Amino acid sequence: MQVQLNGKNILLGVTGSISAYKACDIARLFVKAGASVHVVMTPSAERFVSALTFEALTRNSVLTENTESWSSELNHIDIGKKCDVFVVAPATANTLNKLSKGIADNILTQTVLAFKGQMIVAPAANTQMLANHYTTGSLKMLGVNDYTIVEAQSKMLACGDIGSGALAEPLEIFFETAKALLKEDFWEDRRIVVTGGGTREKIDEVRYISNFSSGKMAKSISLSLYLKGADVCYITTMGSEGLPSSIYTIETEDAQELLDYTQDAIRVSKKGKMSKPSMNATDRHLIQKEPYLFMVAAVADFTPKYPQKGKLKKSMIGDAWSVELTQTTDILSSLNKTGIKTVAFKAEMDSNEGLNHAVALLKKKEVDAVCYNLLQDATSFGGDTNEITFITKEVQIPLGRFDKLTLSEKILSEAKKLSSEQ
């Protein structure tokens, strides 16, 4: 899933932590996404990584104490004017404490003080230095001042201590930066439930009935929503690899678990919803936004009637094995969808009647929209591209064939139109 940051300008600040070398990976991720990256380094950072390294990665001159120029834009005032976001990664305890106090005694802290855009800091320091009450107080102050803090990891540190203080993974820092650049007012803080993957119906403790669903479409929708600022609850049978760790993920197995968790998630998503039509536009953001459900999971229609404990021995079963099945509960029909916009997903292999089946789903399951996908055969599952027709009671919109993240953007663009809050 390649996030696109074309046309975005990012200022990356690097301080004197042993993890400064990881800033090279962060810069590389930004460049790969299409962003223009500008780097400013403290003198201490240059002891770990050279400015030349970042110039080679970004193709832009690096601002240091020695390269600052007032005959060009390579100075602590002008470099930030063209940038949309300022990311300090790694941010040492020393730098964190300076930033919270407005101290500007090196080229990086001077640049921060002159920058008026969005700020992101990713701490990296010894556990005790981060836990010191001066540093914890500084982090709280930065939070109050609308800094985004990308929390440090707990692991063995370079000094040999084990605890919190390791720089967050470069991909996590990338995701937080992309979120700051891509968030949209409509989706920001909106509660969203996304289900994904094929359910696994247990025959015994080692065997189950499932399907070929890869869960990639659900992951792409979850990531797209997250980057737009939504509060995403992702319920899946396929894990959350490749997604931001801050997406709230619920691991599930069978259809009944999926139903139970989805019901609970919808209930939570509706909590606190108010209706005050007399509120003016300035105060309207205080109202709980109408939640959405994207039902992308491929739910089994049948489940073993008598799932067995332990592992059934082949010698006990014999030459033939008949497994009695019973229908699973129809999740979409069972859910209370009042007060939530619901987008269902329908995969078909019948080119003659598939579209009609998808249209019928609108009334049959009482959903607001259906994403219809015509499959060729089993090889259609697990690919990186997809083709969707977005269907409502009023329109049928072919969205075309694209990679699944791009297609997610198109789906969300149409899903916005379901709401009266636009």
Stockholm file with secondary structure:
# STOCKHOLM 1.0

chainA/1-422         MQVQLNGKNILLGVTGSISAYKACDIARLFVKAGASVHVVMTPSAERFVSALTFEALTRNSVLTENTESWSSELNHIDIGKKCDVFVVAPATANTLNKLSKGIADNILTQTVLAFKGQMIVAPAANTQMLANHYTTGSLKMLGVNDYTIVEAQSKMLACGDIGSGALAEPLEIFFETAKALLKEDFWEDRRIVVTGGGTREKIDEVRYISNFSSGKMAKSISLSLYLKGADVCYITTMGSEGLPSSIYTIETEDAQELLDYTQDAIRVSKKGKMSKPSMNATDRHLIQKEPYLFMVAAVADFTPKYPQKGKLKKSMIGDAWSVELTQTTDILSSLNKTGIKTVAFKAEMDSNEGLNHAVALLKKKEVDAVCYNLLQDATSFGGDTNEITFITKEVQIPLGRFDKLTLSEKILSEAKKLSSEQ
#=GR chainA/1-422 SS CCCCCTTCEEEEEECSCGGGGHHHHHHHHHHHTTCEEEEEECTTGGGTSCHHHHHHHHSSCCBCTTTCCSSSSCSTTTTTTTCSEEEEEEECHHHHHHHHHTCCCSHHHHHHHHCCSEEEEEECCCHHHHHSHHHHHHHHHHHHTTCEECCCEEEECTTSCEEEEECCCHHHHHHHHHHHHHCCTTTTTCEEEEEESBCCEESSSSCEECCCCCSHHHHHHHHHHHHTTCEEEEEESSCCTTSCTTSEEEECCSHHHHHHHHHHHHHHHHTTCCCCTTCCTTTGGGSCCCCEEEECCBCCSEEESSCCSSCCCHHHHCSCCCCCEEECCCHHHHSCCTTSEEEEEEEECCTTTHHHHHHHHHHHTTCSEEEEEECCSGGGTTCSEEEEEEECSSCEEEEEEEEHHHHHHHHHHHHHTTCTTC
#=GC SS_cons         CCCCCTTCEEEEEECSCGGGGHHHHHHHHHHHTTCEEEEEECTTGGGTSCHHHHHHHHSSCCBCTTTCCSSSSCSTTTTTTTCSEEEEEEECHHHHHHHHHTCCCSHHHHHHHHCCSEEEEEECCCHHHHHSHHHHHHHHHHHHTTCEECCCEEEECTTSCEEEEECCCHHHHHHHHHHHHHCCTTTTTCEEEEEESBCCEESSSSCEECCCCCSHHHHHHHHHHHHTTCEEEEEESSCCTTSCTTSEEEECCSHHHHHHHHHHHHHHHHTTCCCCTTCCTTTGGGSCCCCEEEECCBCCSEEESSCCSSCCCHHHHCSCCCCCEEECCCHHHHSCCTTSEEEEEEEECCTTTHHHHHHHHHHHTTCSEEEEEECCSGGGTTCSEEEEEEECSSCEEEEEEEEHHHHHHHHHHHHHTTCTTC
//
